[in-house]
Amino acid sequence: MRLTGLLLGAAAVCALAGCSSGGHTETAPPTATGSLESLAAEVKCKPNMQTDADEIRQALCRNGDGKFILATFATDRGQREWINDAKDYGGHYLVGRKWVAVGDDGVVKALRGTLGGEVEIGADHSGHGGGHTDGDSHAHGG
């Protein structure tokens, strides 16, 4: 049963990311590595630093493709925990080794053409009819 869910999830991600099963396939360059500043330079943005700590460095960026958040992490685990928490809020995530860029779909696709990486998509809250009841009671749990 879990495999079916994973396959459906992969199909949804592919559909949202604009994958196609035949004809033209998009190829991304090798995934970029480096500091926040070097990644920002690759995509021609001047980072506006928001967080500059040992565990995470995070900046707001803007280039010709739009606005996005660029973050680098000290550890793979710290990165994955950040992404897992952030994805609850929706959005599109371009994920590389110890870095992530967050923006709308078009910006993330454009960044992927330069930085490589894998696209992940956060929770979609647009289709929920009622209030949020799943997980709200656990928001402050440990």
N, CA, C and O atoms as a GROMACS GRO file, in nm:
protein
  568
    1MET      N    1   0.081  -0.119   0.000
    1MET     CA    2   0.000   0.000   0.000
    1MET      C    3   0.086   0.126   0.000
    1MET      O    4   0.054   0.224  -0.068
    2ARG      N    5   0.193   0.124   0.074
    2ARG     CA    6   0.279   0.242   0.081
    2ARG      C    7   0.343   0.271  -0.055
    2ARG      O    8   0.357   0.387  -0.093
    3LEU      N    9   0.381   0.165  -0.127
    3LEU     CA   10   0.441   0.182  -0.259
    3LEU      C   11   0.343   0.253  -0.353
    3LEU      O   12   0.383   0.340  -0.430
    4THR      N   13   0.215   0.216  -0.345
    4THR     CA   14   0.115   0.280  -0.429
    4THR      C   15   0.108   0.429  -0.397
    4THR      O   16   0.102   0.512  -0.488
    5GLY      N   17   0.110   0.463  -0.269
    5GLY     CA   18   0.108   0.604  -0.230
    5GLY      C   19   0.229   0.678  -0.281
    5GLY      O   20   0.219   0.792  -0.326
    6LEU      N   21   0.346   0.613  -0.274
    6LEU     CA   22   0.467   0.677  -0.325
    6LEU      C   23   0.460   0.698  -0.475
    6LEU      O   24   0.503   0.802  -0.525
    7LEU      N   25   0.408   0.600  -0.546
    7LEU     CA   26   0.397   0.613  -0.692
    7LEU      C   27   0.298   0.723  -0.728
    7LEU      O   28   0.322   0.800  -0.821
    8LEU      N   29   0.185   0.730  -0.656
    8LEU     CA   30   0.088   0.836  -0.683
    8LEU      C   31   0.149   0.971  -0.651
    8LEU      O   32   0.128   1.068  -0.724
    9GLY      N   33   0.224   0.978  -0.540
    9GLY     CA   34   0.291   1.103  -0.504
    9GLY      C   35   0.391   1.144  -0.610
    9GLY      O   36   0.399   1.261  -0.646
   10ALA      N   37   0.467   1.048  -0.661
   10ALA     CA   38   0.566   1.078  -0.766
   10ALA      C   39   0.496   1.125  -0.893
   10ALA      O   40   0.544   1.215  -0.961
   11ALA      N   41   0.381   1.064  -0.925
   11ALA     CA   42   0.307   1.106  -1.043
   11ALA      C   43   0.255   1.248  -1.026
   11ALA      O   44   0.257   1.327  -1.121
   12ALA      N   45   0.208   1.282  -0.906
   12ALA     CA   46   0.158   1.417  -0.881
   12ALA      C   47   0.271   1.518  -0.892
   12ALA      O   48   0.254   1.625  -0.951
   13VAL      N   49   0.386   1.486  -0.834
   13VAL     CA   50   0.501   1.576  -0.843
   13VAL      C   51   0.539   1.596  -0.989
   13VAL      O   52   0.565   1.708  -1.033
   14CYS      N   53   0.543   1.487  -1.063
   14CYS     CA   54   0.579   1.495  -1.204
   14CYS      C   55   0.479   1.581  -1.281
   14CYS      O   56   0.518   1.662  -1.365
   15ALA      N   57   0.351   1.563  -1.254
   15ALA     CA   58   0.249   1.641  -1.324
   15ALA      C   59   0.263   1.789  -1.291
   15ALA      O   60   0.254   1.873  -1.380
   16LEU      N   61   0.285   1.821  -1.164
   16LEU     CA   62   0.299   1.961  -1.125
   16LEU      C   63   0.428   2.022  -1.178
   16LEU      O   64   0.434   2.142  -1.206
   17ALA      N   65   0.531   1.940  -1.191
   17ALA     CA   66   0.660   1.990  -1.237
   17ALA      C   67   0.669   1.995  -1.390
   17ALA      O   68   0.768   2.045  -1.444
   18GLY      N   69   0.567   1.945  -1.458
   18GLY     CA   70   0.565   1.954  -1.604
   18GLY      C   71   0.644   1.844  -1.672
   18GLY      O   72   0.695   1.865  -1.782
   19CYS      N   73   0.656   1.728  -1.610
   19CYS     CA   74   0.727   1.617  -1.672
   19CYS      C   75   0.642   1.563  -1.788
   19CYS      O   76   0.521   1.582  -1.791
   20SER      N   77   0.707   1.497  -1.880
   20SER     CA   78   0.632   1.430  -1.986
   20SER      C   79   0.688   1.291  -2.003
   20SER      O   80   0.806   1.267  -1.978
   21SER      N   81   0.603   1.199  -2.045
   21SER     CA   82   0.647   1.061  -2.057
   21SER      C   83   0.710   1.031  -2.192
   21SER      O   84   0.774   0.928  -2.209
   22GLY      N   85   0.692   1.120  -2.288
   22GLY     CA   86   0.750   1.096  -2.419
   22GLY      C   87   0.793   1.225  -2.482
   22GLY      O   88   0.766   1.334  -2.430
   23GLY      N   89   0.862   1.215  -2.594
   23GLY     CA   90   0.906   1.335  -2.664
   23GLY      C   91   1.017   1.406  -2.590
   23GLY      O   92   1.117   1.344  -2.552
   24HIS      N   93   1.000   1.535  -2.569
   24HIS     CA   94   1.103   1.619  -2.511
   24HIS      C   95   1.114   1.596  -2.359
   24HIS      O   96   1.014   1.606  -2.288
   25THR      N   97   1.231   1.566  -2.311
   25THR     CA   98   1.252   1.554  -2.167
   25THR      C   99   1.350   1.662  -2.124
   25THR      O  100   1.450   1.688  -2.191
   26GLU      N  101   1.319   1.724  -2.010
   26GLU     CA  102   1.406   1.829  -1.960
   26GLU      C  103   1.524   1.765  -1.887
   26GLU      O  104   1.508   1.673  -1.808
   27THR      N  105   1.641   1.816  -1.916
   27THR     CA  106   1.758   1.769  -1.845
   27THR      C  107   1.815   1.886  -1.767
   27THR      O  108   1.817   2.000  -1.814
   28ALA      N  109   1.860   1.855  -1.648
   28ALA     CA  110   1.918   1.958  -1.563
   28ALA      C  111   2.069   1.937  -1.561
   28ALA      O  112   2.118   1.826  -1.580
   29PRO      N  113   2.142   2.045  -1.537
   29PRO     CA  114   2.287   2.031  -1.526
   29PRO      C  115   2.322   1.956  -1.397
   29PRO      O  116   2.234   1.934  -1.313
   30PRO      N  117   2.448   1.918  -1.380
   30PRO     CA  118   2.488   1.856  -1.253
   30PRO      C  119   2.454   1.951  -1.138
   30PRO      O  120   2.462   2.073  -1.153
   31THR      N  121   2.416   1.895  -1.026
   31THR     CA  122   2.375   1.977  -0.911
   31THR      C  123   2.492   2.059  -0.859
   31THR      O  124   2.600   2.007  -0.831
   32ALA      N  125   2.467   2.189  -0.847
   32ALA     CA  126   2.569   2.282  -0.800
   32ALA      C  127   2.600   2.258  -0.652
   32ALA      O  128   2.518   2.204  -0.578
   33THR      N  129   2.718   2.298  -0.612
   33THR     CA  130   2.757   2.294  -0.472
   33THR      C  131   2.826   2.426  -0.439
   33THR      O  132   2.864   2.501  -0.529
   34GLY      N  133   2.841   2.453  -0.312
   34GLY     CA  134   2.914   2.571  -0.271
   34GLY      C  135   2.843   2.652  -0.165
   34GLY      O  136   2.740   2.612  -0.112
   35SER      N  137   2.900   2.766  -0.136
   35SER     CA  138   2.847   2.856  -0.035
   35SER      C  139   2.721   2.924  -0.087
   35SER      O  140   2.691   2.920  -0.206
   36LEU      N  141   2.649   2.988   0.004
   36LEU     CA  142   2.531   3.063  -0.035
   36LEU      C  143   2.570   3.169  -0.138
   36LEU      O  144   2.500   3.188  -0.238
   37GLU      N  145   2.679   3.238  -0.113
   37GLU     CA  146   2.722   3.343  -0.206
   37GLU      C  147   2.756   3.288  -0.344
   37GLU      O  148   2.724   3.350  -0.445
   38SER      N  149   2.822   3.172  -0.349
   38SER     CA  150   2.858   3.117  -0.481
   38SER      C  151   2.735   3.068  -0.556
   38SER      O  152   2.727   3.082  -0.678
   39LEU      N  153   2.638   3.009  -0.484
   39LEU     CA  154   2.514   2.967  -0.548
   39LEU      C  155   2.436   3.088  -0.599
   39LEU      O  156   2.381   3.086  -0.709
   40ALA      N  157   2.432   3.194  -0.517
   40ALA     CA  158   2.364   3.317  -0.558
   40ALA      C  159   2.429   3.376  -0.684
   40ALA      O  160   2.359   3.422  -0.774
   41ALA      N  161   2.561   3.374  -0.688
   41ALA     CA  162   2.633   3.427  -0.805
   41ALA      C  163   2.599   3.345  -0.930
   41ALA      O  164   2.588   3.401  -1.039
   42GLU      N  165   2.582   3.213  -0.914
   42GLU     CA  166   2.548   3.127  -1.028
   42GLU      C  167   2.416   3.169  -1.092
   42GLU      O  168   2.401   3.164  -1.214
   43VAL      N  169   2.320   3.212  -1.008
   43VAL     CA  170   2.188   3.249  -1.060
   43VAL      C  171   2.169   3.401  -1.067
   43VAL      O  172   2.057   3.450  -1.081
   44LYS      N  173   2.280   3.473  -1.056
   44LYS     CA  174   2.282   3.618  -1.076
   44LYS      C  175   2.189   3.694  -0.982
   44LYS      O  176   2.108   3.775  -1.026
   45CYS      N  177   2.203   3.666  -0.853
   45CYS     CA  178   2.130   3.744  -0.755
   45CYS      C  179   2.225   3.789  -0.645
   45CYS      O  180   2.324   3.721  -0.614
   46LYS      N  181   2.193   3.903  -0.587
   46LYS     CA  182   2.269   3.951  -0.472
   46LYS      C  183   2.189   3.914  -0.348
   46LYS      O  184   2.081   3.969  -0.326
   47PRO      N  185   2.239   3.820  -0.265
   47PRO     CA  186   2.160   3.772  -0.152
   47PRO      C  187   2.142   3.878  -0.044
   47PRO      O  188   2.236   3.945  -0.004
   48ASN      N  189   2.018   3.890   0.003
   48ASN     CA  190   1.984   3.977   0.115
   48ASN      C  191   1.974   3.884   0.237
   48ASN      O  192   1.870   3.821   0.260
   49MET      N  193   2.081   3.876   0.315
   49MET     CA  194   2.091   3.779   0.424
   49MET      C  195   1.982   3.803   0.530
   49MET      O  196   1.961   3.915   0.575
   50GLN      N  197   1.915   3.695   0.567
   50GLN     CA  198   1.814   3.697   0.672
   50GLN      C  199   1.860   3.621   0.796
   50GLN      O  200   1.831   3.661   0.908
   51THR      N  201   1.933   3.511   0.775
   51THR     CA  202   1.985   3.429   0.883
   51THR      C  203   2.128   3.391   0.848
   51THR      O  204   2.155   3.341   0.738
   52ASP      N  205   2.219   3.415   0.940
   52ASP     CA  206   2.359   3.380   0.918
   52ASP      C  207   2.409   3.311   1.044
   52ASP      O  208   2.473   3.372   1.130
   53ALA      N  209   2.380   3.181   1.055
   53ALA     CA  210   2.416   3.103   1.173
   53ALA      C  211   2.501   2.984   1.130
   53ALA      O  212   2.515   2.956   1.011
   54ASP      N  213   2.557   2.915   1.227
   54ASP     CA  214   2.640   2.798   1.196
   54ASP      C  215   2.561   2.689   1.124
   54ASP      O  216   2.613   2.625   1.033
   55GLU      N  217   2.436   2.667   1.165
   55GLU     CA  218   2.356   2.557   1.111
   55GLU      C  219   2.291   2.590   0.978
   55GLU      O  220   2.277   2.503   0.892
   56ILE      N  221   2.251   2.717   0.960
   56ILE     CA  222   2.179   2.757   0.839
   56ILE      C  223   2.213   2.901   0.804
   56ILE      O  224   2.226   2.988   0.890
   57ARG      N  225   2.227   2.924   0.674
   57ARG     CA  226   2.240   3.060   0.621
   57ARG      C  227   2.128   3.075   0.521
   57ARG      O  228   2.112   2.993   0.430
   58GLN      N  229   2.049   3.180   0.537
   58GLN     CA  230   1.931   3.198   0.454
   58GLN      C  231   1.924   3.341   0.405
   58GLN      O  232   1.947   3.435   0.480
   59ALA      N  233   1.891   3.357   0.276
   59ALA     CA  234   1.883   3.490   0.217
   59ALA      C  235   1.764   3.500   0.123
   59ALA      O  236   1.720   3.400   0.066
   60LEU      N  237   1.714   3.621   0.108
   60LEU     CA  238   1.615   3.651   0.005
   60LEU      C  239   1.692   3.690  -0.121
   60LEU      O  240   1.791   3.762  -0.114
   61CYS      N  241   1.646   3.641  -0.235
   61CYS     CA  242   1.712   3.671  -0.362
   61CYS      C  243   1.609   3.714  -0.464
   61CYS      O  244   1.490   3.680  -0.455
   62ARG      N  245   1.656   3.788  -0.562
   62ARG     CA  246   1.574   3.827  -0.677
   62ARG      C  247   1.667   3.830  -0.798
   62ARG      O  248   1.777   3.886  -0.794
   63ASN      N  249   1.619   3.769  -0.906
   63ASN     CA  250   1.691   3.780  -1.032
   63ASN      C  251   1.587   3.798  -1.143
   63ASN      O  252   1.470   3.826  -1.114
   64GLY      N  253   1.627   3.784  -1.265
   64GLY     CA  254   1.534   3.804  -1.377
   64GLY      C  255   1.417   3.708  -1.378
   64GLY      O  256   1.316   3.734  -1.443
   65ASP      N  257   1.429   3.596  -1.307
   65ASP     CA  258   1.322   3.497  -1.303
   65ASP      C  259   1.220   3.524  -1.193
   65ASP      O  260   1.108   3.473  -1.198
   66GLY      N  261   1.257   3.604  -1.092
   66GLY     CA  262   1.165   3.635  -0.983
   66GLY      C  263   1.234   3.632  -0.848
   66GLY      O  264   1.356   3.633  -0.839
   67LYS      N  265   1.151   3.628  -0.743
   67LYS     CA  266   1.201   3.626  -0.606
   67LYS      C  267   1.204   3.484  -0.554
   67LYS      O  268   1.120   3.401  -0.590
   68PHE      N  269   1.302   3.456  -0.467
   68PHE     CA  270   1.312   3.325  -0.406
   68PHE      C  271   1.396   3.333  -0.280
   68PHE      O  272   1.467   3.431  -0.257
   69ILE      N  273   1.388   3.228  -0.199
   69ILE     CA  274   1.471   3.214  -0.080
   69ILE      C  275   1.579   3.113  -0.113
   69ILE      O  276   1.553   3.010  -0.174
   70LEU      N  277   1.701   3.144  -0.074
   70LEU     CA  278   1.813   3.054  -0.092
   70LEU      C  279   1.870   3.024   0.046
   70LEU      O  280   1.899   3.117   0.122
   71ALA      N  281   1.885   2.897   0.078
   71ALA     CA  282   1.938   2.859   0.210
   71ALA      C  283   2.043   2.752   0.194
   71ALA      O  284   2.032   2.663   0.109
   72THR      N  285   2.146   2.759   0.277
   72THR     CA  286   2.249   2.655   0.283
   72THR      C  287   2.253   2.602   0.425
   72THR      O  288   2.219   2.673   0.520
   73PHE      N  289   2.296   2.478   0.438
   73PHE     CA  290   2.291   2.407   0.566
   73PHE      C  291   2.426   2.344   0.598
   73PHE      O  292   2.502   2.307   0.509
   74ALA      N  293   2.453   2.333   0.728
   74ALA     CA  294   2.577   2.271   0.774
   74ALA      C  295   2.572   2.119   0.758
   74ALA      O  296   2.675   2.055   0.734
   75THR      N  297   2.452   2.060   0.773
   75THR     CA  298   2.439   1.915   0.768
   75THR      C  299   2.323   1.874   0.678
   75THR      O  300   2.229   1.950   0.658
   76ASP      N  301   2.330   1.752   0.625
   76ASP     CA  302   2.221   1.696   0.546
   76ASP      C  303   2.095   1.682   0.633
   76ASP      O  304   1.984   1.709   0.587
   77ARG      N  305   2.114   1.638   0.758
   77ARG     CA  306   1.999   1.620   0.847
   77ARG      C  307   1.930   1.753   0.874
   77ARG      O  308   1.807   1.760   0.870
   78GLY      N  309   2.006   1.856   0.902
   78GLY     CA  310   1.948   1.988   0.925
   78GLY      C  311   1.870   2.036   0.804
   78GLY      O  312   1.763   2.095   0.818
   79GLN      N  313   1.922   2.011   0.685
   79GLN     CA  314   1.854   2.048   0.562
   79GLN      C  315   1.721   1.974   0.551
   79GLN      O  316   1.618   2.036   0.526
   80ARG      N  317   1.723   1.844   0.570
   80ARG     CA  318   1.602   1.764   0.554
   80ARG      C  319   1.496   1.804   0.657
   80ARG      O  320   1.378   1.811   0.623
   81GLU      N  321   1.536   1.831   0.780
   81GLU     CA  322   1.441   1.873   0.883
   81GLU      C  323   1.378   2.007   0.844
   81GLU      O  324   1.257   2.026   0.860
   82TRP      N  325   1.459   2.099   0.794
   82TRP     CA  326   1.409   2.230   0.752
   82TRP      C  327   1.308   2.214   0.639
   82TRP      O  328   1.200   2.274   0.642
   83ILE      N  329   1.343   2.134   0.538
   83ILE     CA  330   1.254   2.113   0.424
   83ILE      C  331   1.124   2.048   0.470
   83ILE      O  332   1.015   2.092   0.431
   84ASN      N  333   1.133   1.945   0.552
   84ASN     CA  334   1.012   1.877   0.598
   84ASN      C  335   0.919   1.972   0.672
   84ASN      O  336   0.798   1.966   0.652
   85ASP      N  337   0.973   2.059   0.757
   85ASP     CA  338   0.892   2.157   0.827
   85ASP      C  339   0.835   2.260   0.730
   85ASP      O  340   0.717   2.295   0.739
   86ALA      N  341   0.917   2.310   0.639
   86ALA     CA  342   0.875   2.415   0.546
   86ALA      C  343   0.768   2.366   0.449
   86ALA      O  344   0.679   2.443   0.412
   87LYS      N  345   0.776   2.241   0.407
   87LYS     CA  346   0.683   2.189   0.307
   87LYS      C  347   0.539   2.188   0.357
   87LYS      O  348   0.446   2.181   0.276
   88ASP      N  349   0.519   2.194   0.489
   88ASP     CA  350   0.384   2.203   0.544
   88ASP      C  351   0.314   2.331   0.498
   88ASP      O  352   0.191   2.338   0.496
   89TYR      N  353   0.393   2.432   0.461
   89TYR     CA  354   0.338   2.560   0.419
   89TYR      C  355   0.321   2.571   0.268
   89TYR      O  356   0.284   2.677   0.218
   90GLY      N  357   0.347   2.463   0.196
   90GLY     CA  358   0.333   2.465   0.051
   90GLY      C  359   0.461   2.514  -0.016
   90GLY      O  360   0.566   2.519   0.047
   91GLY      N  361   0.451   2.550  -0.141
   91GLY     CA  362   0.564   2.604  -0.214
   91GLY      C  363   0.636   2.501  -0.298
   91GLY      O  364   0.605   2.382  -0.296
   92HIS      N  365   0.733   2.550  -0.373
   92HIS     CA  366   0.816   2.468  -0.460
   92HIS      C  367   0.960   2.480  -0.412
   92HIS      O  368   1.008   2.589  -0.383
   93TYR      N  369   1.028   2.366  -0.405
   93TYR     CA  370   1.162   2.359  -0.347
   93TYR      C  371   1.257   2.295  -0.447
   93TYR      O  372   1.231   2.187  -0.500
   94LEU      N  373   1.368   2.363  -0.471
   94LEU     CA  374   1.475   2.306  -0.551
   94LEU      C  375   1.582   2.264  -0.451
   94LEU      O  376   1.636   2.347  -0.379
   95VAL      N  377   1.611   2.135  -0.448
   95VAL     CA  378   1.696   2.079  -0.344
   95VAL      C  379   1.826   2.028  -0.402
   95VAL      O  380   1.827   1.947  -0.495
   96GLY      N  381   1.936   2.076  -0.347
   96GLY     CA  382   2.070   2.029  -0.382
   96GLY      C  383   2.139   1.978  -0.258
   96GLY      O  384   2.076   1.965  -0.152
   97ARG      N  385   2.266   1.948  -0.270
   97ARG     CA  386   2.343   1.897  -0.156
   97ARG      C  387   2.371   2.011  -0.058
   97ARG      O  388   2.454   2.098  -0.084
   98LYS      N  389   2.301   2.010   0.054
   98LYS     CA  390   2.313   2.109   0.162
   98LYS      C  391   2.267   2.248   0.121
   98LYS      O  392   2.313   2.347   0.179
   99TRP      N  393   2.178   2.258   0.023
   99TRP     CA  394   2.117   2.386  -0.013
   99TRP      C  395   1.976   2.363  -0.064
   99TRP      O  396   1.941   2.254  -0.108
  100VAL      N  397   1.895   2.469  -0.057
  100VAL     CA  398   1.760   2.465  -0.110
  100VAL      C  399   1.723   2.606  -0.157
  100VAL      O  400   1.762   2.706  -0.097
  101ALA      N  401   1.648   2.611  -0.266
  101ALA     CA  402   1.591   2.736  -0.315
  101ALA      C  403   1.439   2.719  -0.313
  101ALA      O  404   1.387   2.615  -0.356
  102VAL      N  405   1.369   2.820  -0.264
  102VAL     CA  406   1.224   2.813  -0.250
  102VAL      C  407   1.162   2.930  -0.326
  102VAL      O  408   1.200   3.045  -0.305
  103GLY      N  409   1.068   2.899  -0.413
  103GLY     CA  410   1.000   3.003  -0.488
  103GLY      C  411   0.878   2.947  -0.557
  103GLY      O  412   0.838   2.833  -0.530
  104ASP      N  413   0.818   3.025  -0.645
  104ASP     CA  414   0.705   2.970  -0.718
  104ASP      C  415   0.755   2.874  -0.826
  104ASP      O  416   0.875   2.866  -0.852
  105ASP      N  417   0.662   2.803  -0.885
  105ASP     CA  418   0.696   2.696  -0.980
  105ASP      C  419   0.788   2.744  -1.092
  105ASP      O  420   0.887   2.678  -1.123
  106GLY      N  421   0.755   2.858  -1.154
  106GLY     CA  422   0.835   2.908  -1.265
  106GLY      C  423   0.977   2.944  -1.225
  106GLY      O  424   1.072   2.916  -1.298
  107VAL      N  425   0.991   3.006  -1.108
  107VAL     CA  426   1.124   3.044  -1.060
  107VAL      C  427   1.207   2.919  -1.031
  107VAL      O  428   1.324   2.912  -1.069
  108VAL      N  429   1.147   2.821  -0.964
  108VAL     CA  430   1.220   2.698  -0.931
  108VAL      C  431   1.264   2.625  -1.057
  108VAL      O  432   1.376   2.575  -1.064
  109LYS      N  433   1.177   2.619  -1.157
  109LYS     CA  434   1.216   2.554  -1.284
  109LYS      C  435   1.332   2.628  -1.349
  109LYS      O  436   1.424   2.564  -1.400
  110ALA      N  437   1.327   2.761  -1.349
  110ALA     CA  438   1.436   2.839  -1.408
  110ALA      C  439   1.566   2.818  -1.332
  110ALA      O  440   1.672   2.802  -1.393
  111LEU      N  441   1.560   2.818  -1.200
  111LEU     CA  442   1.680   2.796  -1.118
  111LEU      C  443   1.738   2.657  -1.143
  111LEU      O  444   1.860   2.640  -1.145
  112ARG      N  445   1.651   2.559  -1.162
  112ARG     CA  446   1.698   2.422  -1.187
  112ARG      C  447   1.780   2.415  -1.315
  112ARG      O  448   1.872   2.334  -1.325
  113GLY      N  449   1.746   2.498  -1.413
  113GLY     CA  450   1.823   2.501  -1.537
  113GLY      C  451   1.967   2.544  -1.517
  113GLY      O  452   2.053   2.512  -1.599
  114THR      N  453   1.994   2.617  -1.409
  114THR     CA  454   2.130   2.662  -1.378
  114THR      C  455   2.195   2.578  -1.268
  114THR      O  456   2.310   2.538  -1.280
  115LEU      N  457   2.118   2.552  -1.161
  115LEU     CA  458   2.175   2.488  -1.042
  115LEU      C  459   2.159   2.336  -1.039
  115LEU      O  460   2.222   2.269  -0.957
  116GLY      N  461   2.075   2.281  -1.126
  116GLY     CA  462   2.047   2.138  -1.117
  116GLY      C  463   1.961   2.114  -0.994
  116GLY      O  464   1.884   2.201  -0.954
  117GLY      N  465   1.973   1.997  -0.935
  117GLY     CA  466   1.896   1.966  -0.815
  117GLY      C  467   1.766   1.895  -0.847
  117GLY      O  468   1.734   1.869  -0.963
  118GLU      N  469   1.692   1.866  -0.742
  118GLU     CA  470   1.564   1.796  -0.754
  118GLU      C  471   1.452   1.886  -0.704
  118GLU      O  472   1.468   1.957  -0.605
  119VAL      N  473   1.340   1.884  -0.775
  119VAL     CA  474   1.226   1.966  -0.737
  119VAL      C  475   1.138   1.885  -0.641
  119VAL      O  476   1.104   1.770  -0.666
  120GLU      N  477   1.100   1.949  -0.530
  120GLU     CA  478   1.004   1.893  -0.435
  120GLU      C  479   0.893   1.996  -0.418
  120GLU      O  480   0.917   2.116  -0.427
  121ILE      N  481   0.772   1.947  -0.395
  121ILE     CA  482   0.658   2.036  -0.384
  121ILE      C  483   0.595   2.019  -0.246
  121ILE      O  484   0.573   1.907  -0.200
  122GLY      N  485   0.567   2.131  -0.182
  122GLY     CA  486   0.507   2.130  -0.049
  122GLY      C  487   0.359   2.100  -0.054
  122GLY      O  488   0.301   2.079  -0.161
  123ALA      N  489   0.297   2.099   0.064
  123ALA     CA  490   0.155   2.070   0.078
  123ALA      C  491   0.073   2.171   0.000
  123ALA      O  492   0.104   2.290  -0.003
  124ASP      N  493  -0.034   2.122  -0.064
  124ASP     CA  494  -0.126   2.207  -0.137
  124ASP      C  495  -0.248   2.231  -0.050
  124ASP      O  496  -0.326   2.138  -0.026
  125HIS      N  497  -0.265   2.353  -0.003
  125HIS     CA  498  -0.377   2.386   0.084
  125HIS      C  499  -0.494   2.447   0.009
  125HIS      O  500  -0.595   2.480   0.070
  126SER      N  501  -0.483   2.463  -0.122
  126SER     CA  502  -0.587   2.532  -0.198
  126SER      C  503  -0.714   2.450  -0.213
  126SER      O  504  -0.821   2.508  -0.232
  127GLY      N  505  -0.706   2.317  -0.205
  127GLY     CA  506  -0.822   2.234  -0.227
  127GLY      C  507  -0.897   2.195  -0.102
  127GLY      O  508  -0.994   2.120  -0.110
  128HIS      N  509  -0.857   2.243   0.014
  128HIS     CA  510  -0.923   2.205   0.138
  128HIS      C  511  -1.048   2.288   0.157
  128HIS      O  512  -1.044   2.411   0.154
  129GLY      N  513  -1.162   2.220   0.177
  129GLY     CA  514  -1.289   2.289   0.191
  129GLY      C  515  -1.311   2.349   0.328
  129GLY      O  516  -1.362   2.460   0.339
  130GLY      N  517  -1.273   2.278   0.433
  130GLY     CA  518  -1.299   2.326   0.568
  130GLY      C  519  -1.174   2.378   0.634
  130GLY      O  520  -1.073   2.403   0.569
  131GLY      N  521  -1.184   2.394   0.763
  131GLY     CA  522  -1.069   2.440   0.840
  131GLY      C  523  -0.965   2.330   0.851
  131GLY      O  524  -0.990   2.215   0.817
  132HIS      N  525  -0.850   2.368   0.898
  132HIS     CA  526  -0.743   2.271   0.913
  132HIS      C  527  -0.759   2.200   1.046
  132HIS      O  528  -0.753   2.263   1.152
  133THR      N  529  -0.780   2.068   1.041
  133THR     CA  530  -0.794   1.993   1.164
  133THR      C  531  -0.682   1.892   1.180
  133THR      O  532  -0.644   1.861   1.292
  134ASP      N  533  -0.629   1.841   1.070
  134ASP     CA  534  -0.520   1.743   1.079
  134ASP      C  535  -0.394   1.810   1.128
  134ASP      O  536  -0.346   1.904   1.066
  135GLY      N  537  -0.341   1.762   1.237
  135GLY     CA  538  -0.212   1.807   1.284
  135GLY      C  539  -0.213   1.934   1.366
  135GLY      O  540  -0.116   1.962   1.435
  136ASP      N  541  -0.323   2.012   1.362
  136ASP     CA  542  -0.326   2.136   1.439
  136ASP      C  543  -0.310   2.112   1.587
  136ASP      O  544  -0.249   2.193   1.657
  137SER      N  545  -0.366   2.001   1.637
  137SER     CA  546  -0.357   1.974   1.780
  137SER      C  547  -0.216   1.934   1.820
  137SER      O  548  -0.183   1.931   1.939
  138HIS      N  549  -0.133   1.901   1.722
  138HIS     CA  550   0.005   1.860   1.750
  138HIS      C  551   0.106   1.967   1.719
  138HIS      O  552   0.226   1.941   1.723
  139ALA      N  553   0.062   2.086   1.688
  139ALA     CA  554   0.152   2.192   1.643
  139ALA      C  555   0.258   2.225   1.747
  139ALA      O  556   0.369   2.262   1.711
  140HIS      N  557   0.226   2.213   1.873
  140HIS     CA  558   0.323   2.248   1.976
  140HIS      C  559   0.379   2.126   2.046
  140HIS      O  560   0.443   2.139   2.150
  141GLY      N  561   0.355   2.009   1.991
  141GLY     CA  562   0.404   1.885   2.053
  141GLY      C  563   0.552   1.869   2.029
  141GLY      O  564   0.611   1.941   1.949
  142GLY      N  565   0.612   1.777   2.097
  142GLY     CA  566   0.756   1.762   2.085
  142GLY      C  567   0.791   1.630   2.043
  142GLY      O  568   0.909   1.600   2.027
   0.00000   0.00000   0.00000
